[in-house]
């Protein structure tokens, strides 16, 4: 993370647990996820990341409320990587 930051790249908050249930968490649970991660980012790079990249690209009013309380900007993507899909096991 230090090297990424030192090279001028954005270090974004991506939640603490990256839970598959992120889209269903309450505002307070999401606030806890983001705050925990934000504190660690701050301890490593010396400042807030300022950014949040939602797991699975999911946003909703609870997530928006938590993000706004922390003053983070939301970052999405323009190309789907499909890294959140699983292969069907027979």
C-alpha positions in Angstrom: 0.0 0.0 0.0 2.9 2.4 0.8 4.5 1.7 -2.6 1.2 2.1 -4.4 0.6 5.4 -2.7 4.2 6.5 -3.2 4.0 5.8 -6.9 1.0 8.2 -7.1 -1.7 5.6 -7.5 -5.1 5.9 -5.7 -5.5 3.8 -2.6 -9.3 3.2 -2.3 -11.3 1.8 0.6 -12.9 -1.5 -0.4 -14.5 -2.5 3.0 -12.9 -4.6 5.6 -14.5 -8.0 4.9 -15.6 -7.7 1.2 -18.7 -9.6 2.2 -21.0 -11.0 -0.4 -23.7 -9.4 1.8 -22.3 -5.9 1.4 -25.4 -4.8 -0.5 -27.6 -5.9 2.4 -25.7 -4.3 5.3 -27.3 -1.6 7.4 -25.8 1.9 7.4 -24.1 1.3 10.7 -22.6 -2.0 9.6 -21.3 -0.4 6.4 -20.0 2.5 8.4 -18.1 0.1 10.6 -16.7 -1.7 7.5 -15.5 1.5 6.0 -14.2 3.1 9.2 -12.1 0.1 10.1 -10.5 0.1 6.7 -10.1 3.8 6.6 -8.2 3.9 9.9 -5.8 1.3 8.6 -5.3 3.2 5.3 -4.7 6.4 7.3 -2.1 4.6 9.5 -0.2 3.4 6.4 -0.3 6.4 4.1 -0.9 9.2 6.6 -4.2 10.4 5.3 -7.6 9.4 4.2 -7.9 7.5 1.0 -10.8 9.8 0.0 -12.2 7.0 -2.2 -14.5 4.0 -1.9 -14.7 1.2 -4.5 -17.8 -0.9 -3.6 -17.4 -4.6 -3.6 -19.2 -6.1 -6.5 -20.0 -2.6 -7.7 -23.1 -2.5 -5.4 -24.4 0.7 -4.0 -27.6 1.6 -2.3 -29.0 4.2 0.2 -27.3 2.5 3.2 -24.0 2.4 1.5 -24.4 6.0 0.3 -25.2 7.2 3.8 -22.1 5.6 5.3 -19.9 6.9 2.4 -21.3 10.4 2.9 -20.7 10.3 6.7 -17.0 9.5 6.0 -16.7 12.0 3.2 -15.6 9.5 0.7 -16.1 9.6 -3.1 -17.4 6.5 -4.9 -15.4 5.0 -7.7 -16.9 2.5 -10.1 -15.5 0.9 -13.2 -16.4 0.9 -16.9 -15.5 -2.7 -17.7 -16.9 -5.7 -15.8 -14.1 -8.2 -14.8 -16.5 -10.9 -13.7 -14.2 -11.6 -10.8 -17.2 -11.9 -8.5 -18.7 -14.9 -10.3 -18.2 -18.5 -9.3 -18.0 -21.5 -11.4 -20.8 -24.1 -11.0 -19.5 -27.2 -9.3 -21.2 -30.5 -10.4 
